[in-house]
Amino acid sequence: MDMILLDYIKMAGKSKEKRKKILYVITKSVWGGAGKYVYDLAVNLPKEKFEVFVAAGGKNELAQKLIAMEIPYFEIKNFQRDISIFKEILACFEIILLLLKIRPDIVHVNSAKAGGIVGIAALDYRFLTFNLKLKTIFTPHGWAFHETRPAWQIILIKILSRVTAFYYSKIICVSEFDRLSAIKNHIAPIRKLVTIHNGIKTEDYKFLLKETARDKIFQMIQLVRPHNLYHQMIIGAIGEFTKNKGQKHLIEAVKLLISRHPSLVAIIIGWGEEISNLKSQILNLKLENNVFLIENLPNAASYLKAFDIFVLPSLKEGLPYALLEAGLAELPVVSARVGGITEIIGHDEGILIEPADSDALAEKIEELTENPEKRKMLEINLRRKIVGEFSLEKMLNATLAAYEENRGSGK
C-alpha cells in the first residue's frame, strides 16, 4: 500500500512538473480587442497543462478582470503608448527581470510596441540563462503599417515590423488579410505566419433586453425618454476613441442624414484620447441632440441590443471583437472594408463601404433604416456565421496547436 501511495505521489509530482509556464504581455491593460484576446486565452487555457501569468502597462479594466479570476498580474510601469526611448529601455529591463522571476516556457506578446520591447528582452534573457528552448509568440492584432500615415513613417514601421518579427518563432495573424500582407511586405518568412481568427464564447454574453438597454442609455446621456422606446431609430458604435476607429466619419454621416431623419440618434461608446476632438466636432456640427458619446462604460457589449444598426467606421482593423459581438447580438452592420472584416462579412451578412467615406456611410445607414426586411435578413445571417465560424473553442484549439508546433524550437 505504501509503495502504491509513493508511486502515486511521484506520478502526481511529474504531472505537476509538466505544466508549462506561459507569460502573456500586452502594452496596455485596457479592455479593447487585444485585451479581450489576452483575457480569453489566459482564463481558458487548460489549467492542468499551463500556469498563466499576464503583464501589461497600468492597472485598468483588463488587469482588474484578470485579478478577479486569480490570474497573476504584473504591471510594467514604463509601458506607455507614446514613444520615449528612455521609458522603453526601462520597460525592457522590467521585462527581463520578470522573465528571470517567472522563468516561462512560452512568452506570447500582443500589440506592436510590446512586440519590439519584449522581443529584445526575451533575446537578452536567453543569453543570460542559456535558455534556448524559450518559445516566443507574437500577435500584432493588425499591422501598424496599415494606418493612415506619411509615406516615410510607413516605410519605417515596415522596417521595425521586420525587426520585431525576427525575435519570434511564430506570428499569429488574427486575419488572413494580415498574414497575406505580412508575406507581401516581407515582414516574416511564411513558415512563421499562421492565421487564427478571434473567437467568442456565446454563453459569456448576457445582452440586456432592447427596452432595458435603451432605458439605461437614455438615462446616461440625459435624453428625454420617448413614449415608445422601440420607435426611436438608434445607430450605435463601440470602440476606442482613436483616429484608427474613424468615429469622426460616423459623426459626419449623421450630419448628412438629420435633414431627412431629424430624430436619428447615434450612440458612440468607448474610451481614449480622441474624445475631446470628437466632442468638439459634435458641437461644431450642432449635433448635440443627435450624437452622444458614452465614456468608459463597463461591459459595453451588454447594451448592444439598444441599437437598430451597428456601425464600424474604422480606418484600420485586425479582426474586430466589436463586430463579432454585434453579430452575436443580432444587429445589422454597416462597416468599412478594412483588415479582416471581409472574412466576417460577405454580401449576405452586412454592408461594406470604403473607409473614410462619410457619404457612402450615410447612404448605407439610410438604406437600412428604410428597409426592415433587409435588416432582419442581415442580422440572421451574420449571427449564424459568428456562431458557426468564430467560436472561442476554435480559436483556443488553433492557438494551442501553434504553441505545440514550436515545442523546443526557440526563436
ZAMARGU-4260 file (C-alpha; in steps of 0.2 Angstrom, whole numbers, plus 5000, padded with zeros to 4 digits):
<rodrens>
0) 5000/5000/5000 | 5014/5012/5005 | 5023/5008/4988 | 5007/5012/4978 | 5005/5028/4988
5) 5023/5033/4984 | 5021/5029/4966 | 5005/5040/4965 | 5014/5054/4973 | 5028/5053/4961
10) 5016/5052/4946 | 5007/5067/4953 | 5023/5077/4955 | 5028/5073/4937 | 5011/5078/4931
15) 5013/5095/4940 | 5031/5097/4933 | 5024/5096/4915 | 5013/5111/4917 | 5020/5124/4905
20) 5023/5142/4912 | 5016/5155/4899 | 5018/5174/4901 | 5006/5185/4891 | 5012/5203/4888
25) 5002/5217/4881 | 5006/5236/4881 | 4990/5242/4889 | 4978/5234/4902 | 4963/5242/4894
30) 4948/5232/4889 | 4950/5233/4870 | 4951/5219/4857 | 4969/5214/4861 | 4965/5215/4879
35) 4950/5203/4877 | 4960/5191/4867 | 4973/5190/4881 | 4960/5188/4894 | 4951/5174/4884
40) 4967/5164/4882 | 4973/5167/4900 | 4957/5162/4908 | 4953/5147/4896 | 4969/5138/4894
45) 4968/5121/4901 | 4974/5123/4919 | 4981/5105/4920 | 4993/5110/4906 | 4998/5128/4909
50) 5002/5140/4923 | 4997/5158/4917 | 5004/5175/4920 | 5000/5192/4912 | 5010/5208/4911
55) 5004/5225/4905 | 5005/5243/4907 | 4993/5251/4920 | 4980/5243/4931 | 4965/5246/4921
60) 4949/5235/4917 | 4959/5221/4909 | 4970/5220/4925 | 4955/5220/4936 | 4947/5206/4927
65) 4962/5195/4927 | 4965/5198/4946 | 4947/5194/4949 | 4950/5177/4940 | 4965/5175/4951
70) 4977/5176/4936 | 4994/5183/4942 | 4996/5200/4935 | 5012/5211/4934 | 5011/5229/4930
75) 5025/5236/4918 | 5026/5253/4925 | 5036/5260/4910 | 5025/5253/4896 | 5016/5268/4888
80) 5008/5272/4871 | 5019/5287/4867 | 5037/5285/4861 | 5050/5288/4874 | 5067/5279/4871
85) 5071/5281/4890 | 5055/5273/4895 | 5056/5259/4883 | 5074/5255/4889 | 5067/5254/4907
90) 5052/5244/4901 | 5064/5231/4893 | 5073/5230/4909 | 5057/5227/4919 | 5053/5213/4906
95) 5070/5205/4908 | 5068/5205/4927 | 5050/5197/4926 | 5057/5184/4914 | 5070/5179/4927
100) 5057/5179/4941 | 5044/5168/4931 | 5056/5158/4920 | 5042/5155/4907 | 5042/5141/4894
105) 5031/5152/4882 | 5030/5171/4880 | 5015/5177/4870 | 5016/5195/4866 | 5002/5206/4859
110) 5002/5223/4850 | 5017/5231/4840 | 5025/5241/4854 | 5026/5227/4866 | 5032/5216/4852
115) 5048/5225/4849 | 5052/5228/4868 | 5048/5211/4874 | 5057/5203/4859 | 5073/5212/4864
120) 5071/5207/4882 | 5067/5189/4878 | 5083/5188/4867 | 5093/5195/4882 | 5085/5183/4894
125) 5090/5168/4883 | 5108/5174/4883 | 5108/5177/4902 | 5100/5160/4906 | 5106/5149/4891
130) 5088/5145/4889 | 5087/5142/4870 | 5070/5132/4872 | 5060/5148/4876 | 5046/5149/4864
135) 5041/5166/4858 | 5024/5170/4850 | 5018/5187/4843 | 5001/5193/4839 | 5001/5210/4831
140) 4982/5212/4830 | 4983/5221/4814 | 4999/5228/4806 | 5003/5246/4811 | 5009/5250/4793
145) 4991/5249/4788 | 4987/5265/4797 | 4985/5282/4788 | 5002/5290/4789 | 5015/5299/4779
150) 5025/5288/4767 | 5041/5289/4777 | 5033/5283/4793 | 5025/5268/4784 | 5042/5263/4777
155) 5050/5265/4795 | 5036/5255/4803 | 5038/5241/4790 | 5057/5240/4794 | 5053/5240/4813
160) 5040/5226/4810 | 5053/5215/4801 | 5065/5218/4816 | 5051/5213/4828 | 5046/5198/4818
165) 5064/5192/4819 | 5063/5189/4838 | 5048/5177/4837 | 5046/5159/4832 | 5028/5160/4827
170) 5017/5175/4822 | 4998/5173/4824 | 4989/5184/4812 | 4970/5187/4818 | 4965/5188/4799
175) 4971/5180/4783 | 4972/5198/4776 | 4986/5202/4789 | 4995/5185/4785 | 4995/5189/4766
180) 5000/5207/4770 | 5015/5201/4780 | 5020/5190/4766 | 5018/5203/4753 | 5028/5216/4763
185) 5042/5203/4768 | 5038/5205/4786 | 5042/5187/4791 | 5045/5170/4782 | 5029/5161/4778
190) 5034/5147/4790 | 5032/5159/4804 | 5015/5165/4800 | 4998/5157/4804 | 4981/5164/4803
195) 4970/5161/4819 | 4953/5171/4819 | 4947/5179/4835 | 4933/5169/4843 | 4920/5172/4856
200) 4910/5161/4868 | 4891/5163/4866 | 4887/5159/4884 | 4899/5173/4890 | 4887/5186/4884
205) 4871/5192/4893 | 4863/5205/4882 | 4851/5217/4890 | 4834/5217/4883 | 4831/5231/4870
210) 4820/5241/4881 | 4830/5239/4896 | 4846/5244/4887 | 4838/5259/4879 | 4831/5265/4895
215) 4848/5264/4904 | 4857/5273/4889 | 4844/5287/4889 | 4847/5289/4907 | 4866/5290/4904
220) 4865/5303/4890 | 4851/5313/4899 | 4840/5311/4884 | 4821/5313/4886 | 4814/5295/4886
225) 4802/5294/4871 | 4785/5287/4874 | 4789/5271/4864 | 4807/5265/4866 | 4806/5254/4851
230) 4801/5269/4839 | 4817/5279/4841 | 4830/5274/4827 | 4847/5272/4836 | 4864/5270/4827
235) 4877/5263/4838 | 4896/5260/4838 | 4908/5253/4851 | 4927/5256/4851 | 4942/5265/4857
240) 4942/5284/4854 | 4957/5284/4842 | 4959/5290/4824 | 4960/5272/4818 | 4942/5269/4823
245) 4936/5283/4812 | 4922/5289/4823 | 4923/5306/4815 | 4916/5299/4799 | 4901/5292/4808
250) 4898/5309/4815 | 4899/5317/4798 | 4887/5304/4791 | 4874/5308/4804 | 4876/5327/4799
255) 4871/5322/4781 | 4856/5312/4787 | 4847/5323/4800 | 4839/5334/4787 | 4829/5319/4782
260) 4829/5310/4798 | 4829/5323/4812 | 4825/5311/4826 | 4840/5299/4822 | 4851/5296/4837
265) 4869/5289/4836 | 4877/5282/4852 | 4896/5280/4852 | 4903/5270/4867 | 4922/5270/4870
270) 4937/5277/4879 | 4953/5285/4873 | 4962/5301/4869 | 4952/5307/4854 | 4936/5310/4865
275) 4940/5329/4866 | 4941/5331/4847 | 4925/5321/4844 | 4916/5332/4857 | 4922/5347/4848
280) 4916/5340/4831 | 4899/5336/4838 | 4897/5354/4844 | 4904/5362/4828 | 4891/5352/4818
285) 4877/5356/4830 | 4874/5338/4833 | 4872/5339/4852 | 4854/5332/4851 | 4859/5318/4839
290) 4876/5311/4843 | 4881/5306/4861 | 4897/5299/4867 | 4897/5287/4882 | 4914/5285/4890
295) 4921/5270/4900 | 4905/5260/4901 | 4908/5244/4909 | 4903/5228/4900 | 4898/5239/4885
300) 4893/5224/4874 | 4879/5220/4885 | 4870/5236/4879 | 4871/5231/4860 | 4853/5227/4858
305) 4849/5245/4861 | 4855/5249/4844 | 4845/5246/4827 | 4861/5247/4817 | 4879/5244/4822
310) 4892/5254/4813 | 4911/5251/4812 | 4919/5266/4803 | 4937/5260/4806 | 4952/5265/4795
315) 4962/5250/4802 | 4957/5234/4810 | 4963/5216/4813 | 4948/5206/4816 | 4937/5216/4827
320) 4928/5209/4843 | 4916/5223/4842 | 4909/5216/4825 | 4908/5198/4832 | 4899/5204/4847
325) 4887/5215/4836 | 4883/5199/4826 | 4880/5189/4841 | 4868/5202/4847 | 4859/5200/4830
330) 4862/5218/4824 | 4863/5223/4805 | 4880/5230/4802 | 4887/5244/4791 | 4906/5243/4791
335) 4922/5250/4782 | 4930/5237/4771 | 4947/5236/4781 | 4958/5222/4788 | 4950/5206/4791
340) 4932/5212/4791 | 4928/5204/4774 | 4932/5187/4782 | 4917/5190/4794 | 4905/5200/4782
345) 4901/5194/4765 | 4887/5200/4754 | 4873/5192/4764 | 4880/5196/4781 | 4881/5215/4781
350) 4885/5231/4771 | 4903/5236/4767 | 4909/5253/4762 | 4926/5260/4758 | 4935/5268/4773
355) 4934/5287/4777 | 4919/5289/4765 | 4905/5298/4775 | 4894/5300/4760 | 4893/5281/4757
360) 4891/5278/4776 | 4876/5290/4777 | 4869/5282/4761 | 4870/5264/4768 | 4864/5268/4785
365) 4849/5277/4777 | 4846/5261/4766 | 4845/5250/4781 | 4834/5262/4791 | 4821/5262/4777
370) 4822/5243/4774 | 4817/5232/4790 | 4816/5216/4780 | 4835/5218/4774 | 4840/5222/4792
375) 4832/5206/4798 | 4840/5196/4784 | 4857/5203/4788 | 4856/5201/4806 | 4851/5182/4805
380) 4864/5178/4793 | 4878/5187/4802 | 4874/5178/4819 | 4873/5161/4810 | 4891/5165/4803
385) 4898/5171/4820 | 4891/5156/4830 | 4897/5144/4816 | 4914/5150/4812 | 4921/5162/4826
390) 4920/5152/4842 | 4932/5154/4856 | 4934/5135/4856 | 4941/5135/4838 | 4952/5150/4842
395) 4959/5141/4858 | 4962/5124/4849 | 4972/5133/4835 | 4982/5143/4847 | 4987/5128/4857
400) 4992/5119/4841 | 5003/5134/4837 | 5011/5133/4855 | 5014/5114/4852 | 5021/5117/4835
405) 5035/5127/4842 | 5040/5115/4855 | 5059/5115/4858 | 5061/5127/4843 | 5066/5143/4852
410) 5067/5158/4841
</rodrens>
